[in-house]
Amino acid sequence: GAAAPGLVVLTVTDPVGEKMSYSKSVITAKPGERLKVRLISMGTLPRTVMTHNFVLLSAGSDPRKFSDAAALTPATGYIPAALKSQILAQADMVGPGDQSEVVFTAPKTPGSYPFLCTFAAHFAAGMSRMVVVK
């Protein structure tokens, strides 16, 4: 059988000042490695004002453009339909005490792949990091 995917636990909290971030700045993977990202919210602010997700984009994607488009799409969970083809993996929004998971296979091509929170203004506040495949 296939090996269990490598577990990556990412925690998110309420903002500290104007800054927000994930608990890890980089996720490292081997080409084609299966990973499970578990996103856990440690925040206490109400879900209506503070939720986070994990969206991994393909190489060459512009996370700022994706974030700008996502901010206009609350009805689709801050995922812009026109840019869905850029998504390699996505864990759903989490509010206080919630968690969500996504299992995916890292790209076979070495490189840096951006991930971000697509909730409005969270990218600008610092919620963008990289999966590095090497």
HELIX and SHEET records of a PDB file:
HELIX    1   1 PRO A   63  ALA A   70  1                                   8    
HELIX    2   2 PRO A   74  THR A   76  5                                   3    
HELIX    3   3 ALA A   81  GLN A   86  5                                   6    
SHEET    1   A 3 GLY A   6  VAL A  12  0                                        
SHEET    2   A 3 ARG A  34  SER A  41  1                                        
SHEET    3   A 3 GLN A  99  THR A 105 -1                                        
SHEET    1   B 5 VAL A  26  ALA A  29  0                                        
SHEET    2   B 5 SER A 128  VAL A 133  1                                        
SHEET    3   B 5 GLY A 111  LEU A 116 -1                                        
SHEET    4   B 5 HIS A  52  LEU A  57 -1                                        
SHEET    5   B 5 ILE A  87  VAL A  94 -1                                        
END                                                                             
